[in-house]
Amino acid sequence: MRSYEDQVAAALEALPADVRSAALDDLRAALLDGATEADLGSPAEYASHVLDAFARSTDPADGEGDVFGVPFETRGPTDPAVRSRIWAPADPHILVPRMFGLGWTINLGAVAVRLGLLRPDDWDDESLDQVDPRLLTALRYAPVAWAAAAVVIGVQTWRRGEPVPTSWDGRGRPKAWSTPSAALLNSAISAGFAAWGTRATTGDDRMIRPALGAAGASLACAMAVLTSRSAKHPDENVPVPALLAVAAAVLPGHIALPVAVALRKRGHRW
């Protein structure tokens, strides 16, 4: 009986040789990282995802466009090709179409290149293979820690049985309130990001998906902290910018760590 990899390779025969080779390299990396058929789907399903991604990459108009010069995207961050925009060193554009809706987001790869931290050709499909799998596993499950904190804070706030704020003014004071159960909303959002961010994936997405999951989970955790503090001390100003800044630093930090390790392993300085 043919192996999983051989079955996928046979299903990808129609792809160009370089694309097929890169896809199989990503699959091998995922299998070495511990991914199973339960994580990746059957060989036919996995190959179908690869073929769909290739079709989208050759048809850039699928799901994206612009309105009076402002780009829009309808596929969202659940599409690997869309979320890969946040780390694309080979793309010189710092501002790229955002992952969903109208507007732009930041290409952290282009920022690193502009700052002289790496060259566009320093990064390829094998770069993350230089990183200790244990580090990638730790980063993969980091969103769970943020979600756990959000759940603990949310449950404690809910158990107090007091109304909780749902919006704040410019000074960080509550201006709208809801029932105690609303305190659990941020916990649920954070848990959802954690569940999504820990799913097995391949290639650079081993770094990108957990980073986005951690960013979302940490933002929801920050909102849980804000909700709890404001509910307990409604007359005090809450440092909203500081809380949001912590969450904002999670995404670049999550990407910078494995990138720095990978480049040092390859003899480059970060």
N, C-alpha and C positions, 0 to 999 in steps of 0.2 A: 504494500500500500504506500502510495506517495506521501511524503511529508506535507505538513501545512504549507511550508514555504514553496515547495515544488508545485502544489496545486494553485497557489496564488500566482506564481511565475507563469504557469501555463495560461491562466485567465488574462494575463496582462500582455500577451504576445503582440497584440495590435498596437501597443504604445511604441513611440520612438525609443531606440535603444538606450539613450542617456536617461530619459525619463523613467523607463522601466527599471534600469539599474539603480537609480536613486530611490525609487519606491521600494525595491527589495532591500536596499541597505537600511531604510527606515524600519521595515518590518523586522529584519534581523535584530536591530537595536532594541525594538520593543520586546521581542521574544527573550533577548538576553536580560532585559530589565525585569523579566518575570511576568510579562503579559501572557495570558492564556487565550484559548479560543473563546472562552466565555466572555472575556474582555473585548476581543477584537471582532467577534462574529465568525461565521463560517468562512472558509476560503473564498467562496463565491461572493459573500456579502462584503468582505474586506476588499476584494478586487473591484467590486462595484463602486465602493466609496472612492477608491483611487481613480477609477475611470471618470467618475462624476467630477472629482476635483480637477482632473486634467481638462475635461470639457469646459468647466467654468473658467479655468485659467486661459484658455484659448478664445473665450468669448467674454471679454471684460465688460461688455455692456449688460450682461446678465445680472440684474439686481442692483446696478449702480448707474449713476448719471449725474446731471447737475441741473440746477434751477437758477437761472440768471447768474451763472458762474459759481454758485455754491454747490458743492458735491452732496449727493445723497446716497445712502446705502440701505437696502431693504433686507439683506440676508441676515445680518446680525452676527454677534460674536460666536454663535454656535457653529459658524462656518470656519474651518481652519484657515482657509485662504484669506478671510476677512481679518481674523484676529492676528494673523502673522504680520499685519502692517505695523504693529507696535514695535517689532524688532526686525528691521530689514536694512542692515548696513549697506547693502549694495544699492539701495534706493537713495539718491542724494536728497530727496525731499524731506524736510523736517516735518512739515504739515502735510498729512495725508488724510483722505476721507475717513470720517469717523466710522465706527463699527456698526452703527445703526442711526438712521435719521439724517438730518441735515447738519452740515458743518465739517469740522476737521478734528483730528486727534494728532498726537505727537508720535513720530517715528523715533523711538529711543535709539535705534541703531544708527540713524543718521546723526543724531546728537552726539553719540560717542565718536563717530568719525570726525565731525566738525571740531570736537574738543581734542582731537589727536590721540584718543585713547586706543584706537585701532584703525586699520586700513580696511576698506571695503572687502579686499580679498583675504583678509585675515580670518574671515568667518565662512565656513562651508557646512555641508550636511554632516560631516564627521566631527565637527568641533565639540559637540556635547559628549561624544563618546570618550573624550579625554577626561571627563569629570567622574569622580568616584560615584558609582551608582547609589551608594548610601546617602550622599548629599542630595542627589536628585529625588530619592525617595523621601527624605526629610522635607524637602521643599514641596513635594507633591502633597504631603499630608499636613503642611502648615495651615492651610485654610481651616482644618478641623479644630485647631487650637483657638483660632479666632471665633469660630462658631460656638465652641464650648463655653468660652467666656461670655459671649452674647447671650447664650441660653441661661447661664447662671444669673447674670445681671437681670435679664428679662423676667425670670421666674421670681426672683427676690422682689422686684418692683411690683409685679402682679400680686404677690402674696400680701403686700402691705394693704391692699384693698382700697387704695386711694385713686382718684382721677389722675390721669397722666396727660402731659402736654403732647400735642401733635404738630404744633408750629410755634415759631419763635420770632421775636422782632429783631431789629438790628443790634440790640444790646445783649441778645441771648436770653431774653426773658420770655416765658410762655405767653402766647396770645390766643391759643385755642386748646380745648381740652376734650378728652374722651374717657371711656370707661377703663377700669384697670386692665381688662383683657387686651387692650391695645398695646400694652407693654410687651406682649409676646410676638408682635408683628416683626420687629427687628430680629428677634431670635430665629424666627422661621425663615426670614430672608437670608440671614447669615448661614443657616444650616443648608439652605438650597444652594448657595454659592459653593459651600464646602463640598457637598455631594457632587456637584458638577466639576469642580476643579480637581478632584482626586481621581477622575476616570482615566484609565490607561490611554495613552496616545503615542505618537511617534515623532521622530525628527525634532526640530526646534520647538514643536508644540509641547514637548516634555517639559519645557521651561515656561512657555507662554501661557498655556492653559492653567497650570497651578498659580502662576503670577496673577492672572485675572481673577481666579477663584479667591485667592488670598486678598486681593484688593477689594473685591465686593464684600467678602465676609468681614474684613476689618472695618470697612465703612459702616456696615450694619451694626457692628460691635460698637463703633464710636457713637452711632445714633442711640444705641441702647444705654450707653453711659450718659449721654446728654439727657435722654428721657428720664432716667432714674434720678439724676442729680436735680433736674428741674422740678420733678414731682416732689422731691423731699425739701428743696429750698427754692420755692417759686419766686421769692423776692430777690434772689441773688443773680447777678449776671453770670452766665456760663461762658467759658472761653471756647466758643464754637469754632473759630478759625484754628485754634491749637488742636482741637480734637480732629478736625477734618484734615489738618496738615499731616498728622500721624498716619491716617489712612492713605493719604495721597502719596506718602513716601514708600508705602509697601510695594507698589507695583514696580517702580524702578529698582528698588532694593532687591526684590525677588529675582529680577533679571540680571542685575549687576553681579551678584555673587557667583552663579555658575559661569557667567561669561568670563569673569576675572580668573577663575580657576582654570577654565579651558584654555585661555590664552597663555597663562603661565606654563601650563603643561606643554604647550606647543612652542615655548621659547619666546613669547611676546610679553612685553610689559603692559600692564593695565595701569 
